[in-house]
Amino acid sequence: LMSCLKKAAALSFFIYALVVSPSGIAWSGAGHDWIARQASAHLSNDSRAYYQRLAAQLQPQFLAPPTAKRGGDALAYLARFPDQMRSLSLEDVFARYDADVPAALRVFANDDTANWHYHNNVQPAANASHCHFRNHGRLVDRLKKIDAVLASRAAPLSLTQEAILTAFAIHLIQDVHQPLHTFTRLLPSCKHDLGGNRYCVQKGLVGQCKQSLHRLWDGGFGVFESDISVAVGKQNTFSLEPKQWADESLRYY
């Protein structure tokens, strides 16, 4: 798990150099797929086989023998999985696969996972200092808790439980590196801009917003539609620091 996640993190940081939220989905489906495929290219055959087994728990067609291409498909499927489940409670997600929510996560088993995909640091406008803002995003907290469950040896997980939680971990690490899923601008009206969703960068013919700033970021500025590939240098250490990653976006802003 750590081998893949450190690659995913490194690739996510690459996005910042390349292209110098709450209501949207962080990165488009193509984006989650693209980042996962880039990461998969740096995995060993054993790691690819491992993610193949996890994906097979959630999607039967991944039972085929792992290959370099299918290994990429498996990792991409795991990365996209949480977006397909965001309207369900955590308990319902596990129940779909006849699995129980791990004990450490049962405290929010009845909550849906939609607000797991963002964490909003707030940047107030100059004349919005009188406003109050409450961050409803749970990305940082849930990612840390999921990582703790995956790393714990106290309560062994079934392969299905491990597959579901690994899918969330991979996806949320990608999400936390989408800057507009980690901060929002507080307007003088005391409303916030929904992580750039209320900031229009392209209007349609009749004045409606055709492209928001948030959506522009989700699409990777066209990078995800290209054939570009990424060379990732070797990393000797990796530390899961979701809050640090979220705070970095605010510093960039």
N, C-alpha and C positions, 0 to 999 in steps of 0.2 A: 504493500500500500504506500509506504513512505517513498519508495523509489518513483512511483508514478506521480504522486502528489508534488514532489519537489520539481519534477519536470514540468508539470502543469503550472506551478507557480512561476518558474523561470520563463515559460512561454508567455504567461500573462504579463509579466513585467516587460517583455519584448514589445507588446502592443503599445505601451507608453512611448517607447522610442520610435516606433514605426509611424505612428499617426500624430507625433507632436502636435440608486433610484428607488420610488416605491411601486408604481402601478404597472410598469412595463416588465418584461422578462429580460433579465440581464443576458446580453448577447442574444442574437437571433439563434434559431435552431442550427443554421449553417455555421454560426460562430462557435457554439458549443462543439459541434462536430469537427470543425477545423482545428480548434485548439487540442481536442482529444487525439486527432489523427497525428498532429505534429508531435505530441507527447509519445504516442504509441511507437513512432519511428525510432525512439531512443530506448525502448524497452528490450530486455533480453527475451529470448524465446520462452523461458520459464515464466516470466512475468506476463507475457501475452497469453500463455495457456491459463494462468491464474485468472486473468480478467475474462477470458473466454468462459471459464467455469462459472464465474459470478454472473455474467450476462445470461448464461444458459438457465440460471435459476429464475430469471425474470422474463425471458423470451425464448421459447423452445427452438427457434430456428438457429440459435447460436450453439446447438449441440454438435455441429459439424467440426471436424478436426481443425485446430487453430492454424492459420497461416498468417503471414505478415499482414495481408489485406484484411482477413477476417478478424485478426487481433485488433486492428484499428477500428473496425466496425463495432466490435464488442465494447471497447473503451468509449467510443462515441455514443453507443446506446446507453451505457451507464450514465454518461454525462447529461444526456437529454431526459432521462427517466424522471427526475424530480419535477420538471415542468409539466409532464403529463399527469402528475399526481397532485398538483398544487391546490386543487379545489377539494381534496379529500382530507379528512382527519388523519393523523398519523396512525391511529388504530385501524382505520379502514384500509390504509395502504398496506399494512402488514397482514390484515385479514384477507386481502385479495390473494395472498400467497400462503394462506393457512399458517401464518406465523404470528407469534406474540411480540408485542412491543417490549424491548428490553427493559428491565426493572428501572434502570437509571433514567429512562426517558418517559416513563408512564405518567409523570406529573403533568405533561402536556399532551397526552395521548389523544384527547378529544379535540384538540385544536387543529385547524387546517394548517398547511405549511406555506401558505401564500406569503406571509410576512417573514419567512426565513430567507427570502431572496434579497433583502436589502437591509442596510443599517445607515440611518441618516445622521451624520454630523450636520450641523446647521451653520450656514454662513449668512448672518443677517445683513440686509441692506443697511446703508448708513442711517436711514430714518426709520428703522424697524427695531430700535433698541428697547422699545416699550413692550414688544411682543413676547409672548411665552411660547415655547415650542417643546413638544414631547416626542421623542423618537419612538415610534411603534415598531420599527424593524427589529428582527430577532436574528439576523444573519450571524453576527459575531458570537452571540451566546450559544446558538444552536450548533454552530460549527465546532466550537470548543467542546461542547458536551458530546457530540457525535464522535469526535476524535478520541475523547476519553474512554468512551464505551468500546471503540474499536481496539484501543491500545490495552484495555484492561484484561487481565488474565483471571480475574476473580470470578467472573460469570461467563463461561464459554458461550459463544454465539453459534447458532446453526449456520450452515452455508447460506441459506436464504436470508436470515437476518443480516449476515455480513454483507451480502450482495446489496440489499436495500440501503444500508447505512453507508457503504462504500460509494454507491451511486450519489447519495446526497453529499458526501464529503467532496467528491470530485467536482460536482456541479457547483457547490457553494464556494469552493476555492476559486473557481472561474468567476462566479458572481462578484466576489469581494474585490476582484481586480477590474471590474467595470466601474470607473470612477463615479458615474451618475447613479450607481446603486449604493454609494457610500456617503454621499452628502447631498444636501438640498439647499437652495437659496430661500431665505425668509424675506418676503416682500413687505413693503410698508403697510399693506392691508392686513398683515399678520397671517396671510395665507402663504404656504410655501409652494415652490414651483414643481413639486412632485418629481424631484430629481431631474429637472430639465424637461419633463413632459409638457409643462405649460409654456415652454420657451420655443416659439415657432421659428424655424430657420428657412422654411420653404412653404409658401402659400399656394393653394390651388386656384383654379380659374375663378371660382365664385367666392374667394376669400377665406375658405376654411383652411385649416392647417394641414398641409400635405406631409410635412416632415418636421418632427420635433427634434430638439437637440438630443434628448434621451434616445430617441429611435435611431438617430444618426450614429451615435456611439454603439448602440446595440448591433448595428449592421457592420461595425468595424471599418467604416469609411470605404467600403468596397473591397477591403483586403480579403474577406472570407470568400469572395467570388473569384479570386485569382488563383493561379497555380503556384504561388510563392511557397517556398518551404523555409524552414528555420534551422539554423545550426545552433545547438545549445552546448555551451561549455560544461565541463564536468563540475559538479558541485559535491564537495566533500561533507558538508553538513547541511541539515535542514531543520528549521524550527517552525512549527505551526503558530503563527502570530496574527490571527484575524484582526484584532483591534489595531495592531501596528499597521497592517496593510490598509485598513479602512482609513486610518489617520493620514497615511501617505497621500491619498487622493486629495484630502483637504489641503495639504501643504502644496501639492501641485496646483490646485485651484488658486 
